[in-house]
Amino acid sequence: MNSQAATERMKYMIKEYKIPLVALQEPFIKESKIESYKYNLGMHGAYANNSNKIWIFWGNDIDCSIYCSEDQMVTCKVVLNSSQQVFISVVYDKSRTAGREDLWRYMRVIASTINEPWAICGDFNSILSTDEKMGGRPHSLKKKLAIHGMFASCGLKDNGFSGNIFTWSNERKGEEMIWKD
């Protein structure tokens, strides 16, 4: 979002596809500029979490409020009509295992407070399956069991994806190249 072209693409997608809620991770923009981005994107509300790693924008078409927030996750309560609500969490997990455990404990607490539909999106910096990694050292079974345990204790299920399985690369050459989901 740090370029006019990126902002224009986002603005186009919001209008063309009538997107009512947008979440950005690592905007690399000062939090003080969130209001000007909200206005520029034609959105009604905006929120940046305390680490400024997650920005959320929402339009007039939905009633959105921040349910809870911490440095790795923001959860919104969205009222779709007068009686139906859904919770949406945006995750930007730490890259180190120790930092992830903090988020997962937090998620277990949040899961115990939500009795409505709950969707979670974002970057867990973890993989659920060995198919989600190519290159480098083999994925640790201990790490895989840890994220599976968190998913199970929170009652979560991976809904899959469409498109390229690999969304991250270390951009090295040859045998040093690593790809992950």
C-alpha positions in Angstrom: 0.0 0.0 0.0 3.0 2.2 0.0 2.5 3.2 -3.6 -0.2 5.1 -5.5 -0.5 2.2 -7.9 -1.2 -0.3 -5.1 -3.7 2.0 -3.5 -5.5 2.5 -6.8 -5.6 -1.3 -7.4 -7.1 -1.8 -3.9 -9.6 1.0 -4.5 -10.6 -0.6 -7.8 -11.1 -4.1 -6.2 -13.2 -2.7 -3.3 -15.5 -0.9 -5.8 -15.6 -3.6 -8.5 -16.2 -6.6 -6.1 -18.2 -4.6 -3.5 -15.8 -5.7 -0.8 -17.1 -4.5 2.6 -14.1 -5.4 4.8 -10.4 -5.2 4.0 -7.5 -6.4 6.1 -3.9 -5.5 5.4 -0.8 -7.1 7.0 2.5 -5.2 7.3 1.3 -2.1 5.6 4.8 -0.5 6.1 3.1 2.9 6.6 2.9 5.1 9.7 -0.3 4.5 11.7 -1.0 8.2 11.6 -1.8 7.9 7.9 -4.6 5.3 8.3 -7.3 7.9 8.2 -6.1 9.3 4.8 -6.1 5.7 3.5 -9.6 5.1 4.8 -10.8 8.2 3.0 -8.9 7.3 -0.2 -10.3 3.8 -0.3 -13.8 5.1 0.3 -14.2 3.1 3.6 -16.3 4.1 6.6 -14.1 2.8 9.4 -10.4 2.0 10.0 -8.3 0.3 12.8 -4.6 -0.3 13.3 -3.5 -2.7 16.0 -0.9 -1.7 18.6 2.0 -3.2 16.6 0.8 -1.5 13.4 1.1 -4.9 11.6 -2.6 -5.3 10.9 -4.9 -2.6 9.4 -8.6 -3.2 9.0 -11.0 -1.1 6.9 -14.8 -1.5 6.6 -17.5 0.2 4.5 -20.9 1.6 5.3 -22.6 -1.7 4.3 -21.7 -3.5 7.5 -21.7 -2.8 11.2 -18.1 -3.6 12.3 -16.6 -3.2 15.7 -13.3 -4.3 17.2 -14.0 -7.1 19.6 -10.4 -7.6 20.8 -7.0 -6.8 19.6 -3.4 -7.6 20.5 -0.1 -7.4 18.6 -0.6 -10.6 16.5 -4.4 -10.7 16.0 -7.4 -8.4 15.6 -10.9 -9.7 16.0 -13.9 -7.9 14.6 -17.6 -8.4 15.4 -19.5 -7.9 12.1 -23.3 -7.7 12.1 -24.5 -8.8 8.7 -28.2 -8.0 9.3 -30.2 -7.0 12.3 -29.8 -10.4 13.9 -26.9 -12.3 12.3 -23.3 -11.7 13.4 -19.9 -13.2 12.6 -16.5 -12.8 14.2 -13.5 -12.3 11.9 -10.0 -12.5 13.1 -6.9 -11.4 11.2 -3.7 -13.0 12.3 -0.1 -11.9 11.7 1.8 -14.5 13.8 5.4 -14.1 14.9 8.0 -15.9 12.9 9.6 -17.5 16.0 7.9 -20.5 17.7 8.1 -18.8 21.1 6.1 -15.8 20.0 3.5 -18.1 18.3 2.7 -19.8 21.6 1.6 -16.5 23.0 -0.9 -16.0 20.2 -2.2 -19.5 20.4 -2.9 -19.2 24.2 -4.7 -15.9 23.4 -6.7 -17.6 20.6 -7.8 -20.4 23.0 -9.2 -17.8 25.4 -11.0 -15.9 22.6 -12.4 -19.2 21.3 -14.1 -19.8 24.6 -15.9 -16.4 24.5 -17.3 -16.7 20.9 -20.5 -18.6 20.3 -21.2 -17.3 16.8 -19.5 -18.2 13.4 -15.8 -17.3 13.6 -13.5 -17.0 10.6 -9.8 -16.5 10.9 -7.5 -15.4 8.1 -4.0 -14.2 7.8 -0.4 -15.5 8.3 0.2 -18.1 11.0 3.9 -18.4 9.9 3.3 -22.1 10.4 2.3 -24.9 8.1 -0.3 -27.7 8.7 1.1 -30.2 6.2 4.5 -31.1 4.7 2.9 -30.4 1.3 3.0 -26.7 2.2 6.8 -26.6 2.2 9.4 -27.3 -0.5 13.2 -27.2 0.1 15.3 -26.7 3.1 15.2 -28.9 6.2 12.2 -31.2 6.6 9.3 -29.7 8.6 9.4 -30.5 12.3 6.7 -32.9 13.5 6.7 -31.1 16.8 5.8 -27.8 15.1 3.1 -29.5 13.0 1.5 -31.1 16.1 1.6 -27.8 18.0 -0.5 -25.9 15.3 -2.8 -28.9 14.9 -3.4 -28.9 18.6 -4.2 -25.2 18.6 -6.7 -25.7 15.7 -8.4 -28.6 17.5 -8.6 -26.8 20.9 -10.2 -23.7 19.2 -12.6 -25.8 17.1 -11.0 -24.5 13.9 -10.7 -26.2 10.5 -8.6 -25.2 7.5 -10.9 -24.4 4.6 -8.2 -24.6 2.0 -7.4 -22.1 -0.7 -7.3 -21.6 -4.4 -4.3 -20.5 -6.4 -0.6 -21.1 -5.9 0.2 -23.2 -2.8 3.4 -21.4 -2.2 3.1 -17.7 -1.1 6.6 -17.2 0.4 10.1 -17.8 -0.7 13.5 -17.1 0.8 14.5 -16.0 -2.8 17.8 -17.9 -2.8 19.1 -19.9 -5.7 19.3 -23.6 -6.4 19.3 -26.0 -3.5 19.1 -23.2 -0.9 15.6 -22.1 -2.2 12.8 -22.6 0.2 9.1 -22.2 -0.6 6.2 -22.2 1.9 2.5 -21.6 2.0 
